[in-house]
Amino acid sequence: MPNPLWMLVPWLVFALAAGVKFWRLTSLFRKRVLGIPSRTERMRQMLERIWEKDQQAV
């Protein structure tokens, strides 16, 4: 019989997949709690700053 440690490989793959899934599911919660703006919010802020600079130049 081959090395019995090979039996741990599927469990390690499962644990890694579960960890990644958990991390992705909780990312939205972490962003809201920590106050990190989303990509859309950052883009909106950047466009508003550009717009304000253009308004001041006119």
C-alpha positions as CSV (number, residue, x, y, z in Angstrom):
1,M,0.0,0.0,0.0
2,P,1.3,3.5,-0.8
3,N,2.1,6.0,1.9
4,P,-0.9,6.6,4.1
5,L,-0.2,10.4,4.2
6,W,-1.7,10.6,0.7
7,M,-5.1,10.1,2.4
8,L,-4.6,13.6,3.9
9,V,-4.4,15.3,0.5
10,P,-8.2,15.4,-0.2
11,W,-8.8,16.8,3.3
12,L,-6.2,19.5,2.8
13,V,-7.8,20.5,-0.6
14,F,-11.2,20.6,1.1
15,A,-9.9,22.7,4.0
16,L,-8.2,25.1,1.6
17,A,-11.4,25.4,-0.5
18,A,-13.5,25.9,2.6
19,G,-11.1,28.6,3.9
20,V,-11.2,30.5,0.6
21,K,-15.0,30.3,0.4
22,F,-15.3,31.6,4.0
23,W,-12.9,34.4,3.3
24,R,-14.8,35.5,0.2
25,L,-18.2,35.3,2.0
26,T,-17.0,37.4,5.0
27,S,-15.1,40.0,2.8
28,L,-18.3,42.1,2.5
29,F,-18.9,42.0,6.2
30,R,-15.2,43.0,6.9
31,K,-15.4,45.9,4.5
32,R,-18.5,47.3,6.1
33,V,-17.2,46.9,9.6
34,L,-13.8,48.3,8.9
35,G,-15.2,51.1,6.7
36,I,-13.1,50.2,3.7
37,P,-14.8,51.8,0.6
38,S,-15.8,49.5,-2.2
39,R,-14.2,49.8,-5.7
40,T,-17.3,51.5,-6.9
41,E,-17.2,54.0,-4.0
42,R,-13.5,54.7,-4.7
43,M,-14.2,55.3,-8.4
44,R,-17.0,57.6,-7.5
45,Q,-14.8,59.6,-5.2
46,M,-12.1,59.8,-7.8
47,L,-14.5,61.1,-10.4
48,E,-15.9,63.6,-8.0
49,R,-12.4,65.0,-7.3
50,I,-11.8,65.3,-11.1
51,W,-15.1,67.0,-11.5
52,E,-14.4,69.5,-8.7
53,K,-11.0,70.3,-10.3
54,D,-12.6,70.9,-13.6
55,Q,-15.2,73.2,-12.0
56,Q,-12.6,75.2,-10.3
57,A,-10.6,75.6,-13.5
58,V,-13.7,77.1,-15.4
